[in-house]
Amino acid sequence: MKKLTPLILLVLCLACGNPTDKSNQEEVNFTFRVDTVMVDAGEEILFLQSALSHSSLSVDQKKLFNFSPKSELEVIDLESLKLLDKIATDKEGPLGTGWPYAIQVDQTGNMVFYGVEEVRVFSSDLSSMKRYQLTTEALSGLEPEMLSMFNPKITYGNLLYGIYETLEQVPQGIAIVSMEDGSVKKIPLDLAGRIAPYTYLLGSDRKVFEMINLELVDKSLILSTAYANEALILDLESDSVTVKTFHSELTSDKKKIPIRTSAETINEIDDLIKESKKDVTFGQFYFDKMHRRLVRFSRELDREIGDSLIFRNVLTVFDKELNQLAETEVSVDPFSKKFFKDGKLYSYINVEDELGFAVFTFDF
């Protein structure tokens, strides 16, 4: 194992509770350490150009699977921090992976490949595959809406959870798709009002907005956006929705609504989005199954020095009921690929084109 010197050691005593109910606030003794570890790929070159966006953790949390444009599945042993194998796959055919924009190892160990309007579910050894169409025509109960093409989706058992939207790309709520018979159950949520003020229009019809984040925790689905310090919690047994709002002492609680949201060229819209990135941006929630806690990272511009932008990166910790416990500044990229393994949070870093992780060890 390659292991570098610990980067951070902080001890915090913070009183961070639900801002709407001060009686729920509690003092938390919160300690964490961050170590940097490197993966030994031997003579091989790992695919890092997409920053592990096409990767997923195994059910036992011992392996990381990373999918490359060469249709190779890189198998990384997280116990020994070594590349174990590169498995060649086909793009088409009875065992074709297609052109996935994301992959997921589901709770049974199946390998799930998410493509445009489809999902391909492989057995754990990639010896068999089932392909499911996610077009409006192939599903019943979805019309007149459609599944959002690239917003995250999660499979659990024979169900798929995803965002559904109007034909004009306005998010409406959660669609629960039965992959067995193609039936869809729609649960409306107030997503349009949360997204619309921050939606950019390119030309006359193309809409651009940040992805809606999804995290499955037991029998609840947590939805969050990049724009507000809040979470929508969908109880999958009762279909009830709870909205939890939080307060940060280190960042703003809401992104400023942009003055201009329309552009005629890609360069123009890139400039508008780049400017909006100076405001607070909230990342997704990550669930620690071992300690039954969640964490989330956020970022906001701290100051400008000449042409350089200095950001404040913030880590926030919650209990399993999403009560806020603590927050602190950290020095890692808040939006890099992250996952929990054995109660430790792994955050992807690129060290001179080699795969590394900043590993958070928490102590409460």
C-alpha positions in Angstrom: 0.0 0.0 0.0 1.2 3.4 -0.9 0.3 5.9 1.9 1.3 9.5 2.1 1.5 11.7 5.2 -1.8 12.7 6.8 -3.1 16.0 5.4 -5.5 17.2 8.1 -6.3 16.7 11.7 -9.1 18.8 13.2 -11.1 18.6 16.4 -14.3 20.5 16.4 -17.0 21.2 19.0 -19.9 22.5 17.0 -23.6 23.2 17.8 -25.2 22.6 14.4 -28.9 21.5 14.5 -32.1 22.0 12.6 -32.2 25.8 12.1 -36.0 25.8 12.5 -35.9 24.1 15.9 -33.2 25.2 18.3 -34.3 22.7 20.9 -33.0 19.9 18.6 -29.5 21.3 18.5 -26.7 19.3 20.2 -23.0 19.7 20.8 -21.0 17.3 18.8 -17.3 16.4 19.4 -16.1 15.7 15.9 -12.7 14.6 14.9 -11.4 13.5 11.6 -8.1 12.7 9.8 -7.4 12.7 6.0 -4.8 10.5 4.6 -3.8 10.2 0.9 -3.4 6.7 -0.6 -2.4 5.7 -4.1 -3.4 2.8 -6.3 -0.7 0.7 -7.8 -1.6 0.0 -11.5 1.7 -1.7 -12.3 2.5 -1.1 -16.0 -1.1 -0.4 -16.9 -2.7 3.0 -17.4 -6.0 3.6 -15.7 -8.8 5.5 -17.3 -9.0 8.8 -15.3 -10.2 11.3 -17.9 -13.8 11.2 -16.6 -12.6 11.4 -13.0 -14.2 8.0 -12.1 -17.6 9.2 -13.2 -18.1 5.7 -14.7 -17.3 3.7 -11.6 -19.1 1.9 -8.8 -18.2 0.1 -5.6 -18.8 -3.6 -5.1 -21.4 -4.8 -2.6 -18.7 -5.9 -0.1 -16.9 -2.6 -0.6 -13.7 -4.4 -1.4 -13.5 -3.6 -5.1 -14.0 -0.5 -7.3 -15.1 -1.1 -10.9 -14.2 1.6 -13.4 -15.5 1.5 -17.0 -13.5 3.0 -19.9 -14.4 4.2 -23.4 -12.5 1.1 -24.7 -15.3 -0.9 -23.1 -12.9 -2.2 -20.5 -14.0 -2.8 -16.9 -11.0 -2.0 -14.6 -11.2 -3.9 -11.4 -9.4 -2.2 -8.5 -8.8 -4.0 -5.2 -9.3 -1.4 -2.4 -7.9 -3.7 0.2 -4.4 -3.9 -1.4 -4.9 -0.7 -3.5 -3.9 -2.5 -6.7 -5.3 -3.0 -10.1 -6.5 -6.6 -10.3 -7.8 -6.9 -13.9 -9.0 -5.2 -17.0 -12.0 -7.1 -18.4 -12.8 -6.5 -22.1 -16.4 -6.2 -23.1 -18.4 -5.8 -26.3 -20.3 -2.6 -27.1 -23.1 -4.5 -28.9 -24.4 -8.0 -29.2 -26.1 -10.2 -26.6 -23.5 -9.1 -24.0 -23.0 -5.6 -25.3 -22.6 -2.8 -22.8 -23.7 0.0 -25.2 -22.5 3.5 -24.6 -23.3 4.0 -20.8 -23.1 7.4 -19.2 -22.9 5.8 -15.7 -22.6 2.3 -14.1 -23.9 0.9 -10.8 -23.4 -2.3 -8.8 -26.8 -3.0 -7.3 -27.5 -4.6 -3.9 -27.3 -8.1 -5.4 -24.0 -7.6 -7.1 -25.4 -7.1 -10.6 -23.6 -4.7 -12.9 -26.0 -2.0 -14.2 -25.1 0.1 -17.3 -27.2 3.2 -17.8 -27.5 4.4 -21.4 -29.7 6.9 -23.2 -33.3 5.7 -22.7 -32.2 2.2 -21.7 -30.6 0.2 -18.9 -28.6 -3.0 -19.3 -28.4 -5.3 -16.2 -25.5 -7.8 -16.2 -24.9 -10.7 -13.8 -22.0 -10.2 -11.5 -19.7 -12.2 -13.7 -21.0 -10.5 -16.9 -22.1 -13.8 -18.3 -25.7 -12.8 -18.9 -27.5 -9.5 -19.6 -31.1 -8.1 -19.7 -31.8 -5.0 -21.6 -34.7 -2.7 -20.7 -36.0 0.2 -22.8 -36.8 3.4 -20.9 -38.6 5.3 -23.7 -42.0 6.7 -23.1 -43.4 4.3 -25.7 -41.9 1.2 -23.9 -43.3 2.2 -20.5 -46.9 2.4 -19.3 -48.1 5.2 -17.1 -45.4 7.7 -17.9 -47.1 9.7 -20.6 -47.3 12.6 -21.2 -43.9 13.0 -19.4 -40.6 11.2 -20.1 -37.7 10.0 -18.0 -34.9 12.5 -17.7 -32.2 11.3 -20.0 -29.0 12.0 -18.0 -30.2 12.8 -14.4 -29.1 10.0 -12.0 -31.1 6.8 -11.8 -30.9 4.1 -9.1 -32.0 0.4 -9.4 -33.1 -1.5 -6.4 -34.3 -5.0 -7.0 -36.6 -4.9 -10.0 -37.4 -1.2 -9.6 -35.7 1.8 -11.1 -35.9 5.3 -9.6 -35.4 8.3 -11.7 -36.5 11.9 -12.4 -39.4 12.4 -14.8 -39.9 15.6 -16.7 -42.1 17.3 -19.3 -41.2 17.2 -23.0 -39.9 20.8 -22.4 -37.3 19.4 -19.9 -39.0 20.6 -16.8 -38.5 18.2 -13.8 -41.7 17.0 -12.2 -41.0 14.3 -9.7 -39.8 10.7 -9.1 -40.8 7.9 -11.5 -40.6 4.4 -10.0 -40.3 2.0 -12.9 -41.0 -1.7 -12.7 -38.4 -3.2 -15.0 -40.4 -6.5 -15.2 -43.5 -5.1 -16.8 -42.6 -1.5 -17.7 -45.2 0.1 -15.5 -44.5 3.5 -14.0 -45.6 5.0 -10.7 -45.2 8.8 -10.7 -44.7 10.8 -7.5 -45.0 14.5 -8.1 -42.6 16.8 -6.3 -42.0 20.5 -6.4 -38.9 20.2 -8.5 -39.9 22.7 -11.2 -40.0 25.6 -8.8 -36.6 24.7 -7.4 -34.9 24.3 -10.8 -36.6 26.9 -13.0 -34.9 30.1 -11.6 -31.5 28.5 -12.4 -32.3 27.0 -15.7 -30.3 28.4 -18.7 -31.8 28.4 -22.2 -29.5 27.9 -25.1 -31.1 29.2 -28.3 -34.8 28.6 -28.3 -35.3 25.2 -26.8 -32.2 23.6 -25.1 -32.3 23.8 -21.3 -29.3 23.5 -19.1 -29.4 23.0 -15.3 -27.5 21.1 -12.6 -28.3 17.5 -12.1 -30.8 16.5 -9.3 -29.0 14.3 -6.8 -30.4 11.0 -5.6 -29.3 8.8 -2.7 -31.1 5.7 -1.5 -31.0 5.2 2.2 -32.9 2.1 3.5 -36.5 2.7 2.4 -36.0 6.4 1.7 -34.9 8.3 -1.3 -33.1 11.6 -0.7 -33.3 14.2 -3.4 -31.2 17.4 -3.4 -30.2 20.1 -5.8 -27.1 22.2 -6.2 -29.0 25.4 -5.5 -30.4 25.2 -1.9 -29.3 23.9 1.5 -32.1 21.4 1.8 -33.2 17.8 1.1 -36.4 16.2 0.0 -36.9 12.9 1.6 -39.3 10.4 -0.1 -40.5 7.6 2.1 -40.8 4.7 -0.4 -43.3 2.8 1.7 -45.8 5.6 2.3 -44.9 7.9 -0.7 -44.8 10.8 1.8 -42.4 13.6 1.3 -40.5 15.5 4.0 -38.5 18.7 3.3 -35.6 19.4 5.6 -33.8 22.8 5.4 -30.4 23.4 6.9 -28.3 26.4 7.9 -24.6 26.8 7.3 -22.4 29.2 9.2 -19.7 28.8 6.5 -21.6 29.3 3.2 -24.8 30.9 1.9 -27.9 28.7 2.2 -29.1 29.4 -1.4 -27.5 30.2 -4.7 -28.3 33.6 -6.1 -30.8 33.7 -8.9 -28.9 34.7 -12.0 -29.9 37.9 -13.8 -29.4 36.5 -17.2 -30.3 32.9 -18.1 -30.5 32.9 -22.0 -27.7 32.7 -24.5 -27.3 32.1 -28.2 -24.0 30.3 -28.3 -22.3 27.7 -26.2 -19.5 30.1 -25.3 -22.0 32.6 -24.0 -23.8 30.0 -21.8 -20.4 28.7 -20.6 -19.6 32.2 -19.4 -22.9 32.5 -17.6 -22.5 29.1 -15.9 -18.9 29.9 -15.0 -20.1 33.1 -13.2 -22.8 31.2 -11.4 -20.2 28.7 -10.0 -18.9 31.5 -7.8 -22.0 31.3 -5.8 -22.7 28.5 -3.3 -23.1 25.0 -4.9 -24.2 22.0 -2.9 -23.2 18.4 -3.7 -24.9 15.1 -3.2 -25.4 13.2 0.0 -23.3 10.1 0.8 -24.5 7.4 3.2 -22.1 5.7 5.6 -23.8 2.3 6.2 -21.5 1.4 9.1 -22.1 4.4 11.2 -25.5 5.3 9.9 -24.5 8.9 9.0 -24.5 11.0 5.9 -22.1 13.6 4.6 -22.4 16.3 1.9 -19.9 18.7 0.4 -20.5 22.3 -0.7 -18.4 25.1 -2.2 -18.6 28.9 -2.4 -16.2 31.6 -3.6 -14.1 32.9 -0.7 -12.1 35.6 -2.5 -10.5 36.6 -5.8 -6.8 37.3 -6.1 -6.1 38.7 -9.6 -7.5 36.2 -12.0 -7.4 33.4 -9.4 -10.6 32.2 -7.6 -10.1 30.9 -4.0 -13.0 28.7 -2.9 -14.2 27.7 0.5 -14.9 23.9 0.5 -17.2 22.7 3.3 -18.0 19.3 4.7 -21.3 18.8 6.5 -22.2 15.8 8.6 -25.8 14.5 9.3 -27.3 11.7 11.3 -29.5 9.1 9.5 -32.6 11.3 10.1 -30.7 14.1 8.3 -30.3 16.2 11.5 -27.2 18.4 10.9 -24.4 17.5 13.3 -21.3 19.4 12.2 -19.6 21.4 9.4 -16.1 22.4 8.7 -13.8 23.6 5.9 -11.8 21.0 4.1 -9.1 21.1 1.4 -10.3 18.3 -0.9 -12.3 18.8 -4.1 -15.9 18.8 -2.9 -17.3 17.4 -6.2 -14.9 14.6 -7.0 -16.1 11.0 -7.0 -16.7 9.8 -3.5 -17.9 6.7 -1.7 -17.9 5.1 1.8 -15.9 2.0 2.5 -15.8 0.4 6.0 -16.9 3.7 7.6 -14.2 5.7 5.8 -15.0 8.2 3.1 -12.9 7.9 -0.1 -12.5 11.0 -2.3 -10.9 10.7 -5.7 -7.8 12.6 -6.5 -5.5 12.6 -9.5 -1.8 12.6 -8.6 0.2 13.2 -11.7 -2.2 11.1 -13.8 -2.2 8.3 -11.2 -5.2 7.2 -9.2 -5.3 8.3 -5.6 -7.9 8.9 -2.8 -8.1 11.3 0.1 -9.4 9.0 2.8 -11.5 10.5 5.7 -11.4 8.7 9.0 -14.2 10.1 11.3 -14.4 9.9 15.0 -17.5 11.2 17.0 
